[in-house]
Amino acid sequence: MTGFMDDDSLRDGDAVMTPDGIRIFTGSSSTHHSTDDFAKISEIKGLPSRERNVLLAIDAGSSGGSGDSALLVGRSVADSGLSEGAMITDAKGHRIRYVGP
């Protein structure tokens, strides 16, 4: 998760993919973050059930679980023209803020 530790563009509630699965950023924007600034999906209170279910399905699919593989279709970080903070739209019309590779 070291790539996110110095990302000052992260905002409270941003979802990031780590080697251990999806984590939700709960810290404040600053020059350095700690692992305590990232929580598991199950630890987030007040997350609407629709968003929680989508994140859990993506998380399960990324670890080879039984998630819906269609949820893993997305834009490659290698796509040109993407910069940190850019808003992108996935295949189902959901807006996502890109925070970098």
N, CA and C of each residue as an Amber inpcrd file, in Angstrom:
protein
   303
   0.8230000  -1.1920000   0.0000000   0.0000000   0.0000000   0.0000000
   0.8660000   1.2540000   0.0000000   2.1370000   1.1140000  -0.1600000
   3.0360000   2.2510000  -0.0710000   2.7730000   3.3180000  -1.1190000
   2.2330000   2.9640000  -2.2840000   1.9680000   3.9460000  -3.3200000
   0.9410000   4.9910000  -2.9250000   0.0890000   4.6900000  -1.9730000
  -0.9560000   5.6190000  -1.5420000  -0.5260000   6.4910000  -0.3640000
   0.5510000   6.1290000   0.2840000   0.9450000   6.8100000   1.5190000
   1.3060000   8.2770000   1.3280000   1.7490000   8.6480000   0.1490000
   2.1220000  10.0370000  -0.1100000   1.1940000  10.7130000  -1.1160000
   0.0150000  10.1430000  -1.3330000  -0.9390000  10.6900000  -2.3000000
  -1.7990000  11.7520000  -1.6170000  -1.4810000  13.0230000  -1.8680000
  -2.2200000  14.0920000  -1.2130000  -3.5440000  14.4140000  -1.9050000
  -3.8620000  13.6740000  -2.9980000  -5.1470000  13.8940000  -3.6750000
  -6.2650000  13.0450000  -3.0760000  -5.9390000  12.1060000  -2.1790000
  -6.9730000  11.2510000  -1.5860000  -7.9350000  12.0760000  -0.7370000
  -9.2210000  11.7320000  -0.8430000 -10.2640000  12.3780000  -0.0480000
 -10.9780000  11.3210000   0.7690000 -11.5320000  11.7310000   1.8800000
 -12.2770000  10.8270000   2.7440000 -13.3320000  10.1000000   1.9200000
 -13.3320000   8.7750000   1.9840000 -14.3090000   7.9700000   1.2630000
 -13.8080000   7.3980000  -0.0460000 -12.6190000   7.8210000  -0.5140000
 -12.0620000   7.2530000  -1.7430000 -11.7690000   5.7690000  -1.5390000
 -12.1030000   4.9600000  -2.5290000 -11.8120000   3.5250000  -2.4940000
 -10.5310000   3.2850000  -3.2820000  -9.6160000   2.5350000  -2.7030000
  -8.3650000   2.2080000  -3.3780000  -8.1600000   0.6960000  -3.3620000
  -7.5710000   0.1780000  -4.4270000  -7.2880000  -1.2570000  -4.4950000
  -5.8710000  -1.4780000  -3.9760000  -5.7360000  -2.3570000  -3.0140000
  -4.4420000  -2.6980000  -2.4360000  -4.1960000  -4.1910000  -2.6570000
  -3.0010000  -4.6600000  -2.3910000  -2.7440000  -6.1010000  -2.4920000
  -3.6370000  -6.9350000  -1.5600000  -4.1600000  -6.2870000  -0.5090000
  -5.0320000  -6.9730000   0.4430000  -6.5100000  -6.7570000   0.1480000
  -6.8290000  -6.1270000  -0.9820000  -8.2180000  -5.8600000  -1.3500000
  -8.5450000  -4.3830000  -1.2810000  -9.8040000  -4.0620000  -1.4940000
 -10.2430000  -2.6690000  -1.4870000 -10.2020000  -2.1300000  -0.0600000
  -9.6840000  -0.9190000   0.0500000  -9.6840000  -0.1990000   1.3210000
 -10.2890000   1.1770000   1.0670000 -10.9650000   1.7140000   2.0710000
 -11.5970000   3.0210000   1.9890000 -10.7370000   4.0060000   2.7770000
 -10.4010000   5.1160000   2.1160000  -9.5830000   6.1310000   2.7760000
 -10.4320000   6.8790000   3.7900000  -9.9630000   6.9370000   5.0330000
 -10.6980000   7.6070000   6.1050000  -9.8870000   8.7270000   6.7330000
  -8.7010000   8.9680000   6.2100000  -7.8340000   9.9990000   6.7740000
  -8.1460000  11.3640000   6.2010000  -7.2150000  12.2750000   6.4340000
  -7.3660000  13.6220000   5.8880000  -6.2700000  13.8490000   4.8560000
  -6.5280000  14.7430000   3.9320000  -5.5240000  15.0520000   2.9160000
  -4.2980000  15.6320000   3.6120000  -3.1820000  15.0520000   3.3190000
  -1.9320000  15.5170000   3.9080000  -0.7900000  14.9820000   3.0530000
   0.4190000  15.2650000   3.4660000   1.5550000  14.8190000   2.6760000
   1.9100000  13.3630000   2.9310000   1.4640000  12.7860000   4.0370000
   1.7760000  11.3770000   4.3090000   0.6240000  10.7400000   5.0820000
   0.2990000   9.4950000   4.7180000  -0.7680000   8.7490000   5.3700000
  -0.1710000   7.5180000   6.0410000  -0.9570000   6.9140000   6.9300000
  -0.5460000   5.6620000   7.5620000  -1.5730000   4.5850000   7.2270000
  -1.2490000   3.3450000   7.5360000  -2.1900000   2.2600000   7.2600000
  -3.4910000   2.4510000   8.0350000  -3.4420000   3.1730000   9.1350000
  -4.6590000   3.4480000   9.9180000  -5.6380000   4.3520000   9.1750000
  -5.1780000   5.0140000   8.1090000  -6.0350000   5.8950000   7.3170000
  -6.8660000   5.1360000   6.2860000  -6.7250000   3.8090000   6.2260000
  -7.4170000   2.9800000   5.2410000  -8.1610000   1.8700000   5.9770000
  -9.4760000   1.7740000   5.7430000 -10.3100000   0.7940000   6.4450000
 -10.8830000  -0.2260000   5.4670000 -11.1540000  -1.4160000   5.9870000
 -11.8450000  -2.4350000   5.1990000 -13.2740000  -1.9740000   4.9570000
 -13.8680000  -2.4630000   3.8920000 -15.2540000  -2.1080000   3.5620000
 -16.1790000  -2.4020000   4.7420000 -15.9610000  -3.5410000   5.3990000
 -16.8210000  -3.9500000   6.5100000 -16.7080000  -3.0170000   7.7210000
 -15.6540000  -2.2140000   7.7820000 -15.4520000  -1.3100000   8.9120000
 -16.0860000   0.0690000   8.7090000 -16.6050000   0.3210000   7.5300000
 -17.1610000   1.6300000   7.2140000 -18.6400000   1.6680000   7.6130000
 -18.9730000   2.5550000   8.5220000 -20.3630000   2.7280000   8.9680000
 -21.0490000   3.7440000   8.0630000 -22.3140000   3.5240000   7.7800000
 -23.0960000   4.4780000   7.0140000 -22.8950000   4.3990000   5.5120000
 -22.1570000   3.3990000   5.0360000 -21.9760000   3.2300000   3.5980000
 -23.2770000   2.6580000   3.0340000 -23.8950000   3.3480000   2.0670000
 -25.1510000   2.8300000   1.5110000 -24.9910000   1.3960000   1.0060000
 -26.0120000   0.5880000   1.1990000 -25.9130000  -0.8440000   0.8740000
 -25.5840000  -1.0720000  -0.5980000 -26.0930000  -0.2520000  -1.4880000
 -25.7940000  -0.4270000  -2.9180000 -24.2890000  -0.2910000  -3.1670000
 -23.6870000   0.7760000  -2.6320000 -22.2520000   0.9850000  -2.7990000
 -21.4420000  -0.1170000  -2.1160000 -21.8840000  -0.5000000  -0.9090000
 -21.1870000  -1.5710000  -0.1820000 -21.1990000  -2.8710000  -0.9960000
 -22.3600000  -3.2190000  -1.5640000 -22.4700000  -4.4600000  -2.3410000
 -21.6070000  -4.4280000  -3.5970000 -21.5530000  -3.2830000  -4.2680000
 -20.7180000  -3.1660000  -5.4640000 -19.2500000  -3.3060000  -5.0890000
 -18.8170000  -2.6090000  -4.0430000 -17.4180000  -2.6980000  -3.6200000
 -17.0630000  -4.1130000  -3.1770000 -17.9520000  -4.7660000  -2.4570000
 -17.6980000  -6.1430000  -2.0240000 -17.6050000  -7.0890000  -3.2220000
 -18.4510000  -6.8760000  -4.2450000 -18.4000000  -7.7240000  -5.4410000
 -17.0890000  -7.5160000  -6.1960000 -16.6450000  -6.2690000  -6.3110000
 -15.3680000  -5.9940000  -6.9750000 -14.2330000  -6.6110000  -6.1750000
 -14.2890000  -6.4420000  -4.8640000 -13.2450000  -6.9810000  -3.9890000
 -13.1750000  -8.4990000  -4.0960000 -14.3270000  -9.1780000  -4.1140000
 -14.3570000 -10.6360000  -4.2370000 -13.8200000 -11.0680000  -5.5920000
 -14.1650000 -10.3560000  -6.6490000 -13.7020000 -10.6860000  -7.9900000
 -12.2140000 -10.4880000  -8.1620000 -11.6530000  -9.5030000  -7.4710000
 -10.2240000  -9.2220000  -7.6170000  -9.3670000 -10.2780000  -6.9400000
  -9.9480000 -11.0040000  -5.9830000  -9.1770000 -12.0200000  -5.2780000
  -9.4650000 -13.4190000  -5.7960000 -10.1210000 -13.4890000  -6.9480000
 -10.4230000 -14.7970000  -7.5220000 -11.6400000 -15.4450000  -6.9100000
 -12.4290000 -14.6500000  -6.1760000 -13.6230000 -15.1780000  -5.5390000
 -14.7570000 -15.3100000  -6.5290000 -15.9650000 -15.3210000  -6.0110000
 -17.1220000 -15.5410000  -6.8620000 -17.7720000 -14.2440000  -7.3400000
 -17.0170000 -13.1260000  -7.3390000 -17.5890000 -11.8570000  -7.7750000
 -17.9650000 -11.8880000  -9.2380000 -18.8180000 -10.9770000  -9.6310000
 -19.2630000 -10.8630000 -11.0190000 -18.1090000 -10.3410000 -11.8570000
 -17.5880000 -11.1650000 -12.7630000 -16.4210000 -10.7650000 -13.5430000
 -16.7000000  -9.5450000 -14.4070000 -17.9550000  -9.2720000 -14.7200000
 -18.2850000  -8.0920000 -15.5240000 -17.9370000  -6.8130000 -14.7690000
 -17.9090000  -6.8730000 -13.4430000 -17.5710000  -5.7000000 -12.6640000
 -16.0970000  -5.3330000 -12.7910000 -15.2800000  -6.2550000 -13.2530000
 -13.8550000  -6.0020000 -13.3460000 -13.4720000  -5.3260000 -14.6490000
 -14.4030000  -5.1680000 -15.5580000 -14.1270000  -4.4900000 -16.8110000
 -13.9910000  -3.0130000 -16.5140000 -12.9060000  -2.4240000 -16.9480000
 -12.7220000  -1.0080000 -16.6710000 -11.6100000  -0.4210000 -17.4980000
 -11.3010000   0.7760000 -17.2030000 -10.2850000   1.5210000 -17.9200000
  -8.9120000   1.1350000 -17.3760000  -7.9740000   0.9110000 -18.2530000
  -6.6170000   0.5620000 -17.8420000  -5.8980000   1.7980000 -17.3330000
  -5.0460000   1.6140000 -16.3310000  -4.2430000   2.7360000 -15.8530000
  -3.2660000   3.1950000 -16.9180000  -3.0960000   2.3890000 -17.9630000
  -2.2000000   2.7630000 -19.0480000  -2.8810000   3.6640000 -20.0730000
  -4.2020000   3.8540000 -19.9530000  -4.8990000   4.7260000 -20.8950000
  -4.2780000   6.1130000 -20.8730000  -4.0140000   6.6530000 -22.0410000
  -3.4470000   7.9920000 -22.0960000  -4.5060000   9.0230000 -21.7640000
  -4.0640000  10.1520000 -21.3040000  -4.9780000  11.2380000 -21.0230000
  -5.5650000  11.2390000 -19.6240000  -5.3130000  10.2150000 -18.8280000
  -5.8230000  10.2060000 -17.4570000  -4.8190000  10.8710000 -16.5340000
  -5.3070000  11.7530000 -15.7070000  -4.4560000  12.3770000 -14.7100000
  -5.1520000  12.2820000 -13.3640000  -4.3840000  12.4300000 -12.2950000
  -4.9540000  12.3230000 -10.9610000  -6.0890000  13.3100000 -10.7900000
  -7.1760000  12.8410000 -10.2120000  -8.3390000  13.6710000  -9.9690000
  -9.3420000  13.6940000 -11.1080000  -8.9890000  13.0820000 -12.2480000
  -9.9000000  13.0750000 -13.4000000 -11.1300000  12.2350000 -13.0800000
 -12.2790000  12.6620000 -13.5680000 -13.5110000  11.9050000 -13.4070000
 -13.7100000  11.0610000 -14.6600000 -13.9470000   9.7560000 -14.4650000
 -14.2080000   8.8580000 -15.5820000 -15.5660000   8.2030000 -15.3600000
 -16.1260000   7.6600000 -16.3910000 -17.4120000   6.9800000 -16.3090000
 -17.2200000   5.5360000 -16.7410000 -17.6760000   4.5880000 -15.9010000
 -17.5230000   3.1810000 -16.2520000 -18.6060000   2.7570000 -17.2390000
 -18.5610000   1.4960000 -17.6380000 -19.4710000   0.9800000 -18.6550000
 -20.9380000   1.0470000 -18.2340000 -21.1990000   1.1120000 -16.9290000
 -22.5810000   1.1670000 -16.4430000 -23.0170000   2.5860000 -16.0950000
 -22.1830000   3.5670000 -16.4360000 -22.5480000   4.9600000 -16.2130000
 -22.2000000   5.5220000 -14.8520000 -21.4470000   4.7720000 -14.0330000
 -21.0500000   5.2590000 -12.7150000 -19.8330000   6.1690000 -12.8540000
 -19.8600000   7.3270000 -12.1780000 -18.7310000   8.2520000 -12.2300000
 -17.7210000   7.8620000 -11.1450000 -16.4510000   7.8300000 -11.5330000
 -15.3780000   7.4030000 -10.6560000 -14.2660000   8.4320000 -10.7290000
 -13.7040000   8.8260000  -9.5760000 -12.5760000   9.7540000  -9.5900000
 -11.2830000   8.9480000  -9.6150000 -10.4740000   9.1790000 -10.6350000
  -9.2050000   8.4660000 -10.8110000  -8.1510000   9.1210000  -9.9320000
  -7.4970000   8.3240000  -9.0650000  -6.4710000   8.8780000  -8.1910000
  -5.0730000   8.3970000  -8.5280000  -4.9270000   7.6610000  -9.6000000
  -3.5950000   7.2570000 -10.0550000  -3.3460000   5.7740000  -9.9020000
  -2.2550000   5.3360000 -10.5320000  -1.9510000   3.8990000 -10.4980000
  -1.5530000   3.4200000  -9.1230000
